[in-house]
Amino acid sequence: MATIAPHKIPPADATQRRAEPLIRRRSRRAELQKSWRLHWQLYLLAAVPLAYFVIFKYIPMAFTVIAFKDYSPVLGPWGSPWVGLDNFQRLFTNPVFLTLLENTFILAFYLVLASFPIPILLAIALNEIRNGWFKRTVQMVTYAPYFISTVVVVSITILVLSPRAGIVNEGLGHLGAGPIDFLGDPDAFRHIYVWSDVWQTMGYSAVIYMAALAGIDPALHEAARVDGASRLQRIRHIDLPGIMPTAVIMLILGVGNMMAIGFEKAYLLQNSLNLAQSEIIPTYVYKTGLINADFSMATAVGLFNSVVNLCLLLAVNFVAKRVTGNGLWR
């Protein structure tokens, strides 16, 4: 007579191992639901900037494919014929390409070199001021220009430097010097662009360093005073090392954003006389893509610009991490 094999009952530990992933998923889901009920206002606030980046930053990345196509508005980005690297070849063989690259790099490096140390010096100077009224006044005067629109800043710059009624030329006239057309001089364009930008942004950037200075332990300064350290010595050995991680991060972000120079200011300050140094990649993209309606070429230029930005960001982050031990990521 045939015997029926008894049903094998799995060990308790094997059953528990199989049930553990399900238990973890349920506990994680319960934690998320609890977190949502407790902090739904914060999630709702975070949804707005997240939607902004998804809609205006990540979704448009898919349409960079037109850099490799002969884009036609009728056929659309997916129906336009594929041309491969022809648009990039047109860009690199364009006689103005090297001039565009040179103007953009020089202006970007000049802007980073000028705008990086000045907010640090301003923050340290404000941190050393003990007169509260004077400190608040200086903060307000230096911080307020950040909220002025680029168009207004350019209009103020044009009025101040006007060869006929500008304040600068009026002062030069009293000194016996003739009127100078600053905006018509190609060599003056970069100085005007950079220092007007420094004036507009230094107060806002200094706030970040002042927050870093506020996080330094006051006991360090007290100990340095007891040891007889002067004010400059305390700045050098306490304040500067204390804000160094923040300064490195700001420098990396500044260099990584070098090629994304503000288009508006360059275009508004640009004229036929200073075009030799004021024509940069962003203005060229605008003229090529929107005015000449060559969307494929403009996208190829923008993609090249973004790749250069990414390479600069990775290179500076690598060097900063090796030299100072601080970087954007570990």
SVG drawing of the C-alpha trace seen along z (x, -y; Angstrom):
<svg xmlns="http://www.w3.org/2000/svg" viewBox="-3 -122 52 124">
<polyline fill="none" stroke="black" stroke-width="0.4" points="0.0,0.0 1.3,-3.4 2.2,-5.7 1.5,-9.5 4.5,-11.6 3.8,-13.9 3.5,-17.6 6.7,-19.4 6.3,-22.3 9.0,-25.0 11.0,-26.0 9.9,-29.0 13.1,-31.0 12.6,-30.5 9.0,-31.7 10.2,-34.7 12.8,-35.5 10.3,-35.5 7.9,-37.7 10.6,-40.3 10.5,-42.2 6.7,-42.5 6.9,-43.7 9.5,-46.3 7.5,-47.6 4.4,-47.9 6.3,-49.7 7.9,-52.0 4.5,-52.8 3.1,-53.4 6.0,-55.8 5.4,-57.7 1.7,-58.1 2.4,-59.2 5.0,-61.7 2.6,-63.0 -0.1,-63.6 2.3,-65.4 4.2,-67.5 1.8,-67.8 2.3,-71.6 6.1,-71.2 5.5,-68.7 3.1,-71.1 5.6,-73.9 8.3,-71.6 6.0,-70.5 6.1,-74.0 9.9,-74.3 10.0,-70.6 7.3,-71.1 9.3,-74.1 12.5,-72.1 10.6,-69.2 8.7,-71.3 11.3,-73.9 14.6,-72.0 14.2,-68.3 11.4,-67.9 13.2,-70.4 16.3,-68.1 14.4,-65.7 14.2,-68.4 17.9,-68.9 17.6,-66.2 17.0,-68.9 20.7,-69.8 21.3,-66.6 18.5,-67.3 17.5,-69.7 14.6,-71.0 11.4,-72.0 8.5,-73.5 6.1,-71.7 7.6,-68.3 8.4,-68.8 11.4,-67.7 10.7,-64.0 9.8,-64.1 12.6,-66.3 15.4,-64.6 18.4,-63.4 21.7,-65.1 24.0,-63.8 26.9,-66.2 26.4,-68.5 25.3,-71.4 28.3,-71.0 30.6,-70.9 29.0,-74.2 29.6,-75.7 33.2,-74.6 34.1,-75.7 32.3,-79.1 34.9,-81.9 33.3,-83.7 33.4,-80.6 36.8,-81.2 36.0,-84.9 32.8,-83.9 34.6,-81.4 37.4,-83.8 35.0,-86.6 32.8,-84.3 35.7,-82.8 37.5,-86.1 34.3,-87.8 33.4,-84.7 36.8,-84.4 36.9,-88.2 33.5,-88.0 34.4,-85.1 37.7,-86.7 36.0,-90.0 32.8,-88.7 34.3,-86.0 36.5,-87.8 34.6,-91.1 31.5,-89.6 33.9,-87.8 35.7,-91.0 32.3,-92.8 31.0,-90.1 34.1,-90.2 34.1,-94.0 30.4,-94.0 31.1,-91.3 33.7,-93.5 31.5,-96.5 30.1,-97.1 27.9,-100.1 24.5,-98.4 22.9,-101.4 25.9,-101.8 26.0,-98.1 22.3,-97.8 22.6,-100.9 25.6,-99.4 23.8,-96.1 20.7,-97.7 22.6,-99.9 24.7,-97.0 21.8,-94.4 19.2,-96.6 20.7,-96.6 20.1,-92.9 16.4,-93.5 16.8,-96.0 16.0,-94.4 18.7,-94.0 17.0,-96.4 17.0,-99.1 20.7,-98.5 21.6,-98.8 19.6,-102.0 21.4,-103.5 24.7,-102.4 24.0,-104.0 22.8,-107.3 25.8,-107.4 28.3,-106.8 26.6,-108.9 29.1,-111.1 26.7,-114.0 25.0,-114.2 26.6,-111.3 27.9,-112.0 31.3,-110.4 31.8,-112.6 30.6,-115.7 33.3,-115.0 35.9,-114.5 34.9,-117.7 35.5,-119.6 39.0,-118.0 39.7,-119.3 39.3,-115.9 37.1,-115.5 33.9,-113.3 34.6,-109.6 32.2,-107.2 32.6,-104.3 29.9,-102.2 31.3,-102.6 34.8,-101.4 35.2,-97.6 37.9,-97.5 35.6,-99.1 32.7,-96.7 34.1,-93.9 34.9,-96.4 31.4,-97.9 29.7,-94.5 31.7,-93.0 31.8,-95.9 28.1,-96.7 27.4,-93.1 29.6,-93.2 27.8,-96.3 24.4,-94.6 25.2,-91.2 27.9,-91.7 25.5,-92.5 23.3,-89.4 26.4,-87.1 27.8,-88.6 24.7,-87.4 25.8,-83.8 29.2,-84.5 27.8,-86.4 25.6,-83.4 28.8,-81.3 30.6,-83.7 27.7,-83.7 28.2,-79.9 31.8,-80.3 32.1,-79.6 32.6,-82.9 34.8,-81.0 37.5,-80.9 37.6,-84.7 37.6,-85.0 40.5,-82.6 42.4,-84.5 41.9,-87.8 43.2,-86.3 46.3,-85.1 46.9,-88.6 45.8,-88.1 45.1,-91.2 41.9,-91.7 43.7,-90.9 45.2,-87.8 41.7,-86.6 40.3,-87.2 43.1,-85.3 43.2,-82.3 39.5,-82.1 37.1,-83.8 38.7,-82.8 39.1,-79.1 35.6,-79.1 34.0,-80.3 36.4,-78.3 33.9,-75.4 31.2,-77.9 33.7,-79.9 34.8,-76.7 31.2,-75.7 30.4,-79.2 33.6,-79.2 32.7,-75.8 29.2,-76.9 30.5,-80.2 33.0,-78.4 30.4,-75.8 28.0,-78.6 30.7,-80.5 29.5,-79.9 25.9,-80.8 26.7,-84.5 23.6,-86.7 22.3,-87.2 20.1,-90.2 22.9,-92.6 25.3,-91.7 22.6,-92.1 21.4,-95.4 24.9,-96.9 25.8,-95.7 26.0,-98.0 27.7,-98.1 30.8,-99.8 31.7,-97.3 30.5,-94.2 34.1,-92.9 34.1,-92.0 30.4,-92.1 29.3,-89.2 29.3,-86.1 27.7,-82.7 24.4,-83.6 23.8,-86.6 24.9,-84.5 22.4,-81.8 19.6,-84.5 20.4,-86.0 20.9,-82.6 17.9,-80.8 15.2,-83.5 16.2,-86.2 17.5,-83.9 15.2,-81.0 18.0,-78.5 16.8,-76.5 19.0,-73.4 22.2,-75.5 21.1,-77.5 20.4,-74.2 23.8,-72.8 25.5,-76.0 23.6,-75.8 24.4,-72.1 28.1,-72.8 27.9,-75.5 26.2,-73.2 28.9,-70.5 31.7,-73.0 29.9,-74.2 29.6,-70.6 33.3,-69.9 34.4,-73.1 32.2,-72.1 33.6,-68.6 37.2,-69.8 37.0,-72.6 35.1,-70.3 37.9,-67.7 40.7,-70.2 38.9,-71.9 38.3,-68.5 41.9,-67.5 43.3,-70.8 40.9,-71.8 38.9,-68.6 35.6,-70.3 33.4,-69.7 29.8,-69.6 29.6,-65.8 31.8,-63.2"/>
</svg>
